[in-house]
């Protein structure tokens, strides 16, 4: 899992948790739209179950 943060100067950064298969598509999309992003490995917070709701409710693109 990876944490993708969309870095938009006009508002708060938006974070999205994505699987490895989605990262390439997000990077390609960001590059073609001039959007700056940060991609880093996602580490589940302690106490959060493995099948937890990581990323649920987070705003996406």
C-alpha positions in Angstrom: 0.0 0.0 0.0 1.1 3.5 -0.7 0.0 6.9 0.6 -0.5 9.5 -2.2 -0.7 13.1 -1.3 -2.0 15.6 -3.9 0.0 18.8 -3.3 -2.3 21.7 -4.4 -1.1 25.2 -3.4 -4.7 26.5 -3.3 -6.0 24.2 -0.5 -5.0 21.6 2.1 -3.2 18.6 0.7 -5.5 15.6 0.0 -4.2 12.1 0.9 -5.3 8.8 -0.6 -4.2 5.3 0.2 -3.7 3.2 -3.0 -2.5 -0.3 -3.9 0.7 -0.8 -5.9 -1.3 -1.3 -9.1 -2.8 2.1 -8.9 0.3 4.1 -8.3 1.5 4.1 -11.9 -1.8 5.3 -13.1 -1.9 8.1 -10.6 1.6 9.2 -11.4 0.8 9.3 -15.1 -2.5 11.2 -14.5 -0.6 13.8 -12.3 2.1 14.2 -14.9 -0.3 14.8 -17.7 -2.3 17.3 -15.7 0.6 19.2 -14.1 -0.4 18.1 -10.6 2.3 17.6 -7.9 2.0 14.5 -5.8 4.0 12.8 -3.1 4.1 9.0 -3.1 5.4 7.1 -0.1 4.9 3.6 1.5 1.8 3.4 3.7 2.2 2.1 7.2 -1.0 1.2 8.9 -1.3 3.0 12.2 -0.9 0.8 15.3 -4.2 -0.7 16.4 -5.9 -0.4 13.0 -7.0 -3.8 11.8 -5.4 -5.2 8.6 -8.8 -5.1 6.8 -9.5 -1.6 8.2 -11.0 1.3 6.4 -7.7 2.9 5.3 -8.5 5.5 2.8 -12.3 5.3 3.3 -13.9 8.7 3.3 -10.7 10.4 2.1 -11.3 12.8 -0.7 -9.9 11.6 -4.1 -8.8 13.5 -7.2 
